[in-house]
Amino acid sequence: METKEITKTTENKITEGVIWQQLLLFFFPILFGTFFQQLYNAADAVIVGRFVGKEALSAVGGGTGTVINLLVGFFVGLASGATVVISQYYGAKKSELVNYAVHTAMAFGIVGGFVMMLGGILTAPAILTAMDTPQDVLGPSILYIRIYFVGTIGNLIYNIGSGILRAVGDSRRPLYFLIASCFVNIILDLVLIVAFDMGVAGAAIATICSQAFSAILVILVLVRVDDMHHLELRQIRFDHKMLKRIIRIGFPAGLQSVMYSFSNIIIQTAINSLGTDTVAAWTVYGKLDALFWMTISSFGIAITTFVGQNYGAGKSERVRKGIRSCLAMSFAAAIFISIVLRICGHAIYAFFTSDPEVMRIGIQITWFLVPTFATYVCVEILSGALRGVGDCWIPTLICLSGICLIRILWIMLAVPRKPDIYTIIFSYPLTWCTTSILFIVYYCFFSKIRIANRHQKQLSYH
């Protein structure tokens, strides 16, 4: 593979600037970008819920969202290995290796997106059926999910491209792309659902068109950028050594995402057994608590890039200070969001649906879960920090045992004894608390961040 040596020498503020300021400067564009990503997902739910009905609302959320997260999450998790690799090489100013990683990651996005498209179209209907999706929701759900998976190549290319930009400290342009794609999605929702009465098919088409639009934007920026992460379309191909390194780091994240989704499928199946009203309420709750998830995941992405670049630059003490700062800010954000959702939950539900039973169940779920959000903070931030130094397998095993295994056991053993919504959703705070304790112990006493600085060996390409 031919490479173009880039000699740009601008200051890297992630490795040089004031820690908390750099974390926030990197965090806010990610947060706003994630907000707009959730906004166009919520736009589907609002427009479908208002103009089609609660069955269609359940079809574009609920079980379909869980299945999408199962399949898409695995490949996005794999691709996250590229973000870690690129951030480390970029922090170490290894331009040739950044070049290899960028082109290998894009090749993976094209091939992985095609595989994901076929897998989703072929397997999603069987998974939805196995989840006991209510019969009045099953048909629209299958239609929505099959159309959705047609557009997954664009989805994965966007996620990889934005991950490359964030790895080098550029979190603003992915924000701009998501804002643009959000408006495209909302406009297409109104045209296809309201004007042309296409129902859930219109919502799916609007989503994949907006994802393709954002993928085109990120490719255009990478092609035109004048830095180590410059993309040459003719050079998009697999570098096998780099691919192995990306997968070695990304596979644990992909596996973790699959297990998260599998445990959520178990939970969704239990919720489906409670009827369409509960499924619709859970769908709307998912839009509410997205405010927390997009905030905490944005901090997680920020700390991964921060740790990756500083670890690559050999600045171990700066890594540890960054983790402490990120934890403090994340706890404050979690408490604030819990208070807001606890106070404003009823008004937000009224925006999505006017069905009184759906609103009643949804408020019960909200008031029970939102006070527990802070118990998840250590899981996200410490696992993100550990990914930044390439420590992936032990955090993955912690999540698989502390969250997935315990959650599945709880649903299998406790819910049959008391099959109500409270028993089902108690699995979340139970597993968050358990996993947080495990992460704190591992980080403080066993992780390579705390024990020693061995980054030079970790950055060896060969």
Buried (B, 14 or more C-beta within 10 A) or exposed (E): BEBEEBEEEEEBBBBEEEBBEBBBBBBBBBBBBBBBBBBBBBBBBBBBBBBBBBBBBBBBBBBBBBBBBBBBBBBBBBBBBBBBBBBBBBBBBBBBBBBBBBBBBBBBBEBBBEBBBEBBBEBBBEBBEEBBBBEBBBBBBBBBBBBBBBBBBBBBBBBBBBBBBBBBBBBBBBBBBBBBBBBBBBBBBBBBBBEEEBBBBBBBBBBBBBBBBBBBBBBEBBEEBEBBBBBBEEBBEBBEEBBEBBBBBBBBBBBBBBBBBBBBBBBBBBBBBBEBBBBBBBBBBBBBBBBBBBBBBBBBBBBBBBBBBBBBBBBBEBBBBBBEBBBEBBBEBBBEBBEBBEEEBEEBBEEBBEBEBBBEBBBBBBEBBBBBBBBBBBBBBBBBBBBBBBBBBBBBBBBBBBBBBBBBBBBEEBBEEEEEBEBBBBBBBBBBBBBBBBBEEBBEEEBBBBEEBEBEEBBEBE
